[in-house]
Amino acid sequence: MRVLDVGCGTGDDARAVAEIVGPSGRCVGVDASSMMVDEARRRGGPPHVEFVLAPADALPFGDASFDAVRAERVFQHLREPDAAAREAFRVLACGGRALLLDQDWETLVVAGAGRAATRRILNAFADRLANGWAGRNQYATLKRAGFDEVAVTPFFVTLPFGAAYALLLDDAVESAKESGAVGGEEAEEWVRELLAAHGRGEFYCAFGLFAAIGRKPPESQA
Ligand SMILES: C[S@@+](CC[C@H](N)C(=O)[O-])C[C@H]1O[C@@H](n2cnc3c(N)ncnc32)[C@H](O)[C@@H]1O
């Protein structure tokens, strides 16, 4: 199988896919960041994995040149997700499948602080991304691009306080302050409340991820 990993980052998933398809197959990782592509190339891999600098909405590949396309935690960053989905459709062979895996950041729940500030801070976090609702929108994104047999599997991930704070909540506070959703004092109070909840062993954080799969119909035009 020929597999394309869109938004491959440092290439770990592309290397894992290359192992699955074996040397008779091929896995190409593309990323719009030259830093990511350089690092992916530096980390290397078997001869049938390669890394290419390209944006998701202008893939430098011919029509029908892959059997499967995947994009993990990428569509949330795209201003034009429909254009990227159309490109995934174009480069897929008929009958091939695309997988989009993304968070929907408005499913982020945090227990431990007051409701009003929590809502404002977490909404600011979701809104700071180009496509913070990627998760819920994947079903329609794939359908509009021409995919059929579209199926979405939602699931939730929980994070302990340290990881939640380092990966999400610190950013959320900064996004909320920058957008004016909360003032500095309110933000500090929010963090204090969460720390206190953590101290009592009552902090809880979770968010939703959505895995959407669609098929390019067997008899479709590229
Ligand atoms: C959160 S990382 C995910 C990396 C990898 N897919 C993973 O799951 O570990 C998002 C990646 O998408 C890339 N990206 C963002 N916008 C892109 C675009 N328009 N076209 C291609 N890649 C893009 C970023 O450079 C980054 O490497």
The ligand as a Gaussian input file, in Angstrom:
#p B3LYP/6-31G(d) Opt

LIG

0 1
 C        0.030000      18.714000      16.302000
 S        1.172000      18.434000      14.976000
 C        0.746000      16.748000      14.567000
 C        1.901000      15.993000      13.984000
 C        1.622000      14.504000      13.722000
 N        0.568000      14.324000      12.761000
 C        1.311000      13.793000      15.005000
 O        0.147000      13.388000      15.209000
 O        2.222000      13.612000      15.836000
 C        0.490000      19.336000      13.600000
 C        1.367000      19.296000      12.369000
 O        0.625000      19.834000      11.254000
 C        1.512000      20.616000      10.490000
 N        0.715000      21.559000       9.678000
 C        0.042000      22.644000      10.105000
 N       -0.553000      23.262000       9.081000
 C       -0.275000      22.529000       7.974000
 C       -0.615000      22.643000       6.598000
 N       -1.372000      23.648000       6.158000
 N       -0.158000      21.725000       5.734000
 C        0.621000      20.692000       6.174000
 N        0.990000      20.540000       7.463000
 C        0.542000      21.435000       8.355000
 C        2.405000      21.287000      11.509000
 O        3.599000      21.779000      10.934000
 C        2.625000      20.145000      12.489000
 O        3.740000      19.360000      12.156000

